[in-house]
Amino acid sequence: MKNIVRLLLCLSLSVFAVARAISPSKALSQTAKTGAEKKETGEKADAKTLLHDAKKATAAMIKNARADKALDPKKPKNKPFWKSVHLVAKNLKTAETGLGAKSNDFFKSIAAAREAEEQMKVDWQLTDSRNKKVIENGKKLGHALAILRTDFSKEAERKKKGGDLTAQEKAQFEKIKAQQKDLLAKVKKLEGEAKKDKALEKGLAELKKQAEHISKEPATLDAYIATIYLLDVQAGLIRGYEYYVDKQWRNDYLVLVNFTNTYDTWYSEWETSVSYDWAEVNTSVDIYEGEDVDVSESVSDEEINSEDSYAENESFDMSEAEEDDVAAEEDTDEEVASDDEDSMEDASDDEGEDMSDDGGDDGGDDGGDDGGDDGGD
């Protein structure tokens, strides 16, 4: 199915509209459509342009967030959001350097930024802000990252080559599936402890769904590539929900957070074993409806640098006491666990199909590989 992997990821990132609960597995399937079924806007962009779009959207998001008293970075409940924004900005800067140098830092950092963007959507739920401009620019950031991730990556290059999985890829895929079965066991242990926390309960349910789906995927190239992309989302979810966890069982949840570090190991194997034709980054790809990356407000290059510098250099660290207070407050926050039109989630999250074109028994999941720098603090 033409463009399936990019399409699978793009819609899952596209609209920050419906559910505050995270359900990328459903959103992924909404993008499982042929290019013919999606309308082209007539706009095109190459990797350099999309990376600038992502940086501009991030700067606009930061600029509006800094002007919003409800997003004061000194308030503990806002710090998780700012910490994930910091990761996005930091990885985009590294990606820009990597693109200029034609190094693997470009691929690793785009994957890490994609992961941090998913983390950001989870952490946004903790804030009291309903800032439309922050949401709008966050959405455009997500679109730009989705296209970069699925059109200008080593995974995209491998998918283009086609064919069956190599022996090494099959072995890696089996390793991923085994890890997901291990993840299921860890989630099961946490589910009982999360019963009183509706938002966290929904997050764990989504992780469980993802892990179950991946563990049943067939050994095909499409399924393998889609699974790699899904790990971005999975790691972002796990790290984002860390701030929802009450003190008495935080150590149990940290086992889950540390588990995501294993993704980095096999991803390093992936990126060093797969070649990339750097001429591809100069190829312009179509921008479809629903993938808008253009920031409506004026943001100069000077402002981009200034806002990025703020996000990168400002301290958003949390004390243990602050983490305890945020988790306790979140338990009683009905809005965090409810559907909300001001969420940074996707309207397509309410429907689902298969993740790959030729396998899987369940609802498909949003794609995402892990493996970049600074996936979480």
Secondary structure, 3 states (H helix, E strand, C coil): CCCHHHHHHHHHHHCCCCECCCCHHHHHHHCCCCHHHCCEEEEEECHHHHHHHHHHHHHHHHHHHHCCHHHCCCCHHHHHHHHHHHHHHHHHHHHHHHHHHCCCHHHHHHHHHHHHHHHHHHHHCCCCCCCHHHHHHHHHHHHHHHHHHHHCCHHHHHHHHCCCCCHHHHHHHHHHHHHHHHHHHHHHHHHHHCCCCHHHHHHHHHHHHHHHHHHCCCCCHHHHHHHHHHHHHHHHHHHHHHHHCCHHHHHHHHHHHHHCHHHHHHHHHHHHHCCCCHHHHHCCEEEECCCCCCCCCCCCHHHHHHHHHHHHHCCCCCCHHHHHHHHHHHHCCHHHHCECCCCCCCHHHHCCCCCECCECCCCCCCCCCCCCCCCCC
